[in-house]
Amino acid sequence: MKPTTIALLQKCKQEKKRFATITAYDHSFAKLFADEGINVLLVGDSLGMTVQGHDSTLPVTVEDIAYHTRAVRRGAPNSLLLADLPFMAYATPEQTFANAAIVMRAGANMVKLEGGAWLADTVRMLAERAGAGLRPSWPDAAVR
């Protein structure tokens, strides 16, 4: 299977083709989902309740998300992988960037934040600093 990219999802949208996204927490399920053609996976902070047995998502840490992201990436190497940034992982733009880097090094292609207008500057900062797979990544790309 070819890697799933944002450009591929945009093409699906233009062609009105549907695609599925599902939450995965481990290698086995990620592999099963990828083998069945579900090529967009989310490592959600819901793992706090479904895997760790907590009453909420609040105890989930960036390290927990990174651990599960690594497992899911090994099971679905070509899937587009989103990972939640958990509670208090994005209190400041600087903290958000550092935590997003941890999760992306673990194998995520994107991070997901939950919030409203108060996050606009943080999301803008991430978009300015992160490659979205839509442009070449060489330093002078703007002049080519």
GIWODA-V371764 format. One record per helix or strand. SS is the DSSP state (helix for helix, strand for strand). FROM is the first residue (numbers start at 1). TO is the last residue. If there is no record, write none. Layout:
# GIWODA-V371764
ss:from:to
SS:FROM:TO
SS:FROM:TO
This chain:
# GIWODA-V371764
ss:from:to
helix:6:14
strand:21:23
helix:27:35
strand:40:43
helix:47:50
helix:62:75
strand:80:84
helix:93:105
strand:110:112
helix:117:129
helix:141:143
